[in-house]
Amino acid sequence: MIGLLVFGTVVLAAMALLHAYLWLRLVRDTTRSGRARRRLTVLLAVLGLLPVAALLLRRTLPLEAAAPLDWVAYCWLGVAFYAFLSLLVLEPVRWLAALSRRRRRTREVAAAPVTVAGGPGDPAGDDVPAPSRRLFLARSLAVTAGAVAVGTAGTGAYFANSAPVVRRVPVTLAGLDPALDGLRIVTFSDGHLSATYGGRRFERLVELVNAQQPDVVAIVGDLVDGDVSELREEVAPLADLVSRQGVYFVTGNHEYFVDTNAWLRHLPTVGVQVLRNERVAIGRAGATVDLAGIDDRTAASSGLAGHGADLDAALDGRDDATPVVLLAHQPVMVEQARAAGVDLQLSGHTHGGQLWPFDYAVRLDQPAVQGWSRHGDTQLYVTPGAGYWGPPMRIGARPEVTVVELRSP
């Protein structure tokens, strides 16, 4: 609860600062005092409150009522974010224009004879008034920023709602039996089934996974953003997944924002086995590899009894000669995995940054944003996710289904 309050406070503060800056540059600087400025101020205030309302009312409104609010609120949030970035980039133009005006005014004052204001010898009387020039510049910059923001957000919406790309990642594991060479673990994360993501798009995701002919399907957290009662139909396509050796799931942090235990009971009814600090043996032709899964690292603070990431429990009693693949929602768990001798960790959580340049902020909390990396003897692959959270957009991080192909040395 405390974590949610802190998160909510940070979000509200960020929203206030974002919209205060947008008002300054898009409303105050581009209008004169009067009716137009008042109306634009009210409009911007309403738009700024929509994402807050969407967050606060998410658990109150039914999914059908939440959908239009979420679409409008979060689409605006994406446009506002890129308008903010565009205006920041254009600030030097404003500064240079102001500096140029001051220098010109200084030269004119120094060169002009003493005359009656507005008379023939007054340079200001023969030019466009400075306020008009400033207004023209402000409006030009606002239009430019608006065009960039809408274009960027539109592109991001297209990519976020298009079919995920399929990325094939060969990973060599020391000690992997040659009989398991080519074993395919098809993984995805961060579906975030919600009022704005699901339906045909999620069915298409399942079809894409099946097309890879997986030996194992691994869903590494943040599957849902709602309760079973709301998303029962949205999650139903999981029952159509076809995998030779099973479909496995580990919790992400968003599973702890809803009724976690209800989901842990429901997922096995659609053919998904939940790994909670445990492991299973994946084998063929007498050879095996361990597949382990742990709770999300936020589980311990959820207040739910028995929840919490416990890698020691997941690996207890295993044969060290058998390679182990760990499913852990957050990449940061790789430090524990490295210390425990895990061969490969599969994670999600980061969305690949989702909206550039958020990937730089993600690096402050996670050791990797997307793709393959090595941490000591442990390899890590971070899939950028299949869905989105918040703005229904992706810039610099396409949705992805990852086919991890295990290779023997």
C-alpha positions in Angstrom: 0.0 0.0 0.0 2.8 2.4 0.9 4.5 1.6 -2.4 1.3 2.4 -4.3 0.9 5.7 -2.5 4.5 6.7 -3.3 4.0 5.7 -6.9 0.8 7.6 -7.1 2.4 10.7 -5.6 5.3 10.6 -8.1 2.8 10.2 -11.0 0.7 13.1 -9.9 3.7 15.3 -9.5 5.1 14.4 -12.9 1.7 15.0 -14.5 1.5 18.4 -12.9 4.9 19.5 -14.0 4.4 18.1 -17.5 1.2 20.0 -18.1 2.4 23.2 -16.4 5.2 23.3 -19.0 2.8 22.6 -21.8 0.6 25.3 -20.7 3.5 27.8 -20.5 4.6 27.0 -24.1 1.4 26.0 -25.9 -1.1 28.3 -24.2 0.4 31.3 -22.5 3.2 32.0 -25.0 0.9 31.5 -28.1 -2.2 33.6 -27.0 -3.0 37.0 -25.6 -5.1 37.4 -22.5 -8.7 36.7 -23.2 -11.3 34.1 -24.0 -9.0 31.9 -26.2 -6.4 31.6 -23.5 -9.0 30.7 -20.8 -10.6 28.0 -23.1 -7.3 26.5 -23.9 -6.3 26.5 -20.3 -9.5 24.6 -19.3 -9.0 22.1 -22.2 -5.4 21.4 -21.2 -6.4 21.0 -17.5 -9.1 18.5 -18.5 -6.7 16.5 -20.7 -4.2 16.5 -17.9 -6.7 15.1 -15.4 -7.9 12.3 -17.8 -4.8 9.9 -17.1 -5.2 10.6 -13.4 -8.9 9.7 -13.6 -8.1 6.6 -15.6 -5.7 5.4 -12.9 -8.0 6.2 -10.0 -11.1 4.7 -11.6 -9.5 1.6 -13.0 -10.7 -0.6 -10.2 -14.1 1.0 -10.0 -15.3 1.2 -13.6 -16.2 -2.0 -15.5 -13.9 -2.9 -18.4 -16.4 -1.7 -21.0 -16.7 1.7 -19.4 -12.9 2.0 -18.7 -11.9 1.3 -22.3 -12.9 4.7 -23.9 -11.5 6.6 -21.0 -8.2 4.7 -21.1 -7.9 5.1 -24.9 -8.4 8.9 -24.8 -6.4 9.4 -21.6 -3.3 7.4 -22.5 -3.2 8.5 -26.1 -3.2 12.0 -24.9 -0.4 11.2 -22.4 1.7 9.8 -25.2 1.1 12.9 -27.4 1.8 15.2 -24.4 5.1 13.4 -23.6 6.4 13.9 -27.1 5.2 17.4 -27.3 7.1 18.1 -24.1 10.3 16.5 -25.5 9.9 18.4 -28.8 9.4 21.8 -27.0 12.5 21.1 -24.9 14.6 20.4 -28.0 13.2 23.7 -29.5 14.1 25.8 -26.4 17.5 26.9 -27.9 15.6 28.5 -30.8 13.6 30.6 -28.3 16.8 31.5 -26.4 18.7 32.5 -29.5 15.7 34.6 -30.7 15.6 36.4 -27.3 19.3 37.0 -27.4 19.1 38.4 -30.9 16.3 40.7 -29.9 18.3 42.0 -26.9 21.4 42.6 -29.1 19.3 44.4 -31.8 17.6 46.5 -29.2 21.0 47.5 -27.7 22.4 48.5 -31.1 19.3 50.5 -32.0 19.3 52.4 -28.7 23.0 53.2 -29.0 22.7 54.3 -32.6 19.4 56.2 -32.5 19.2 60.0 -32.0 17.0 61.4 -29.3 13.6 61.7 -30.9 9.9 61.6 -29.9 8.8 58.0 -29.5 7.3 56.7 -32.7 8.7 59.5 -34.8 10.8 59.2 -38.0 14.0 58.6 -36.1 12.6 55.9 -33.9 13.7 52.4 -35.2 10.9 50.7 -33.4 8.4 52.7 -35.2 9.5 51.3 -38.6 9.5 47.6 -37.7 7.0 44.9 -36.6 6.5 45.3 -32.9 8.5 42.9 -30.7 5.5 41.3 -29.1 4.1 40.3 -32.5 7.4 38.7 -33.5 7.5 36.8 -30.2 4.0 35.6 -30.7 4.7 34.5 -34.3 7.8 32.5 -33.1 5.9 30.9 -30.2 3.1 29.8 -32.5 5.6 28.5 -35.0 7.4 26.4 -32.4 4.1 25.2 -31.0 2.9 24.0 -34.4 6.2 22.3 -35.0 6.2 20.5 -31.7 2.6 19.5 -32.1 3.3 18.0 -35.6 6.3 16.1 -34.3 4.4 14.8 -31.2 1.4 13.7 -33.2 3.5 12.0 -35.9 5.7 10.3 -33.3 2.8 9.1 -31.2 0.9 7.9 -34.3 3.9 5.9 -35.4 4.2 4.4 -31.9 0.6 3.5 -31.9 1.0 1.7 -35.2 3.9 -0.3 -34.0 2.4 -1.1 -30.6 -0.7 -2.5 -32.2 0.9 -4.4 -35.1 2.0 -8.0 -35.0 5.0 -8.7 -32.8 8.3 -9.4 -34.5 9.8 -12.9 -34.1 13.3 -12.8 -32.9 15.4 -16.0 -33.0 18.1 -16.2 -30.4 20.6 -19.1 -30.4 22.0 -19.6 -26.9 24.9 -22.1 -26.2 24.7 -23.7 -22.8 27.7 -25.4 -21.3 26.8 -29.0 -20.4 23.7 -29.2 -22.6 23.3 -32.7 -23.9 23.5 -32.9 -27.7 20.1 -34.6 -27.7 18.6 -31.2 -26.6 20.4 -29.2 -29.3 17.8 -27.0 -31.0 15.3 -27.1 -28.2 13.0 -24.1 -28.7 11.8 -22.1 -25.7 9.3 -19.5 -27.1 9.0 -16.7 -24.7 7.0 -13.4 -24.3 6.2 -11.1 -21.5 4.2 -8.0 -20.6 1.0 -8.7 -22.4 -0.8 -6.4 -19.9 -4.2 -7.6 -20.9 -6.5 -4.7 -20.1 -9.2 -2.3 -21.3 -7.0 -1.3 -24.3 -5.1 -4.5 -25.1 -6.6 -7.9 -25.8 -9.1 -9.5 -28.2 -7.9 -10.2 -31.7 -4.4 -8.8 -30.9 -3.8 -11.4 -28.2 -5.3 -14.2 -30.3 -2.8 -13.2 -33.0 0.0 -13.4 -30.5 -1.0 -16.9 -29.5 -1.1 -17.9 -33.2 2.4 -16.4 -33.7 3.7 -18.4 -30.8 2.2 -21.6 -32.1 3.7 -21.0 -35.5 7.2 -21.3 -34.0 6.5 -24.9 -33.0 7.7 -24.5 -29.5 9.1 -27.2 -27.3 8.3 -25.0 -24.3 6.3 -21.7 -23.9 7.5 -19.4 -21.2 5.5 -16.4 -20.2 7.7 -14.2 -18.0 5.2 -12.0 -16.1 2.9 -9.0 -16.3 0.3 -10.9 -18.3 -2.7 -9.0 -16.8 -3.8 -5.6 -15.6 -7.1 -6.6 -14.1 -9.0 -9.3 -12.2 -10.1 -12.7 -13.5 -13.7 -11.5 -13.5 -12.8 -8.7 -16.0 -10.3 -10.5 -18.2 -11.5 -14.1 -18.3 -12.4 -13.9 -22.0 -9.3 -11.9 -22.8 -7.0 -14.5 -21.4 -8.9 -17.5 -22.9 -6.7 -17.7 -26.0 -4.0 -19.1 -23.8 -5.8 -22.4 -23.9 -5.0 -22.6 -27.6 -1.2 -22.6 -27.1 0.4 -25.8 -28.4 3.7 -26.8 -26.8 5.4 -30.1 -26.7 6.5 -29.9 -23.1 4.2 -27.4 -21.6 3.3 -23.7 -21.0 4.9 -22.0 -18.0 4.3 -18.7 -16.3 6.0 -16.7 -13.5 4.4 -13.6 -11.9 5.4 -10.1 -12.7 4.9 -7.0 -10.5 1.6 -6.2 -12.1 0.1 -9.5 -11.0 0.5 -8.1 -7.5 -1.7 -5.1 -8.3 -4.7 -7.3 -8.7 -6.1 -10.5 -7.1 -3.0 -12.5 -7.5 -4.2 -15.8 -6.0 -7.3 -15.8 -8.2 -5.1 -15.7 -11.2 -2.8 -18.4 -9.9 -5.9 -20.6 -9.5 -7.3 -19.6 -13.0 -4.2 -20.0 -15.2 -3.9 -23.8 -14.8 -7.5 -24.1 -16.1 -6.3 -22.7 -19.4 -3.3 -25.0 -19.6 -0.7 -22.7 -18.0 1.5 -24.1 -15.2 2.7 -21.5 -12.7 6.2 -21.9 -11.4 6.5 -20.4 -8.0 10.0 -20.9 -6.7 10.2 -24.3 -8.2 11.5 -26.1 -11.2 10.6 -28.8 -13.7 12.7 -31.1 -15.9 12.4 -30.6 -19.6 13.7 -33.5 -21.6 13.8 -35.6 -24.7 15.7 -38.7 -25.7 16.7 -39.2 -22.1 18.4 -35.8 -21.7 17.1 -33.0 -19.5 17.4 -29.3 -18.8 16.0 -27.7 -15.7 13.4 -25.0 -16.1 13.0 -22.9 -12.9 10.7 -20.0 -12.1 10.5 -17.6 -9.2 8.0 -15.0 -8.0 8.6 -11.4 -8.9 10.9 -9.5 -6.6 8.0 -7.3 -5.5 6.0 -10.3 -4.3 7.5 -10.2 -0.7 6.1 -6.6 -0.2 2.7 -7.5 -1.5 1.4 -8.7 1.9 0.4 -12.1 0.5 1.4 -15.0 2.7 3.9 -17.3 1.1 4.8 -15.0 -1.8 8.3 -13.8 -2.5 11.2 -14.6 -4.8 13.2 -17.6 -3.5 15.8 -18.8 -5.9 17.4 -21.1 -3.3 14.1 -23.0 -3.0 13.7 -23.2 -6.8 17.2 -24.7 -7.2 17.3 -26.8 -4.0 18.4 -30.4 -4.6 19.2 -30.0 -8.3 22.0 -31.8 -10.1 24.6 -29.1 -10.8 25.7 -31.0 -14.0 22.3 -30.3 -15.5 21.9 -26.8 -17.2 19.2 -24.6 -15.7 17.1 -21.9 -17.4 15.5 -19.5 -15.0 12.3 -17.5 -15.6 12.4 -14.3 -13.6 10.3 -11.3 -14.6 12.8 -8.6 -13.7 16.3 -8.6 -15.2 17.8 -7.4 -12.0 17.5 -10.9 -10.6 20.4 -11.9 -12.7 22.9 -11.1 -9.9 21.3 -13.7 -7.7 21.1 -16.1 -10.7 24.8 -15.6 -11.4 25.7 -16.3 -7.8 23.6 -19.5 -7.9 25.2 -20.8 -11.1 22.2 -20.3 -13.4 23.1 -20.8 -17.0 20.4 -18.7 -18.7 17.8 -16.2 -17.3 14.8 -15.1 -19.4 13.1 -11.9 -18.3 10.8 -9.1 -19.4 9.5 -6.1 -17.4 11.4 -3.4 -19.2 9.2 -3.2 -22.3 12.5 -2.3 -24.0 11.9 1.2 -22.7 8.5 1.3 -24.6 8.7 5.0 -25.3 12.2 6.4 -26.2 14.1 7.8 -24.3 12.6 5.9 -21.2 15.1 3.1 -21.9 17.8 5.3 -20.4 15.7 5.6 -17.2 15.2 1.8 -17.1 19.0 1.4 -17.0 19.1 3.1 -13.6 17.1 0.1 -12.2 17.9 -2.8 -14.4 21.1 -4.3 -15.8 19.7 -4.6 -19.3 16.9 -3.1 -21.2 16.4 -5.7 -24.0 18.3 -8.4 -25.8 21.1 -10.7 -24.9 23.9 -10.0 -22.4 26.3 -12.0 -20.3 26.8 -11.6 -16.5 29.7 -13.7 -15.4 28.9 -17.3 -16.5 25.1 -16.5 -16.6 23.5 -15.4 -19.8 20.5 -13.1 -19.8 17.9 -12.4 -22.4 15.4 -9.6 -21.9 12.4 -9.7 -24.2 10.8 -6.3 -24.8 7.3 -7.5 -24.3 4.2 -8.1 -26.4 1.9 -5.4 -25.1 2.2 -2.0 -23.5 1.4 -0.2 -20.3 -0.1 3.3 -20.2 0.1 5.0 -23.7 -0.8 2.4 -26.4 2.4 3.2 -28.2 6.0 1.9 -28.7 8.9 4.0 -30.0 12.2 2.2 -30.3 11.0 -1.1 -28.9 8.8 -3.2 -31.2 6.6 -5.9 -29.5 8.4 -9.2 -29.7 8.0 -13.0 -29.5 11.4 -14.5 -28.8 12.4 -18.0 -29.9 15.3 -19.1 -27.7 17.1 -22.0 -29.4 19.3 -23.9 -27.0 22.6 -25.2 -28.4 25.1 -27.7 -27.1 28.8 -26.7 -27.2 
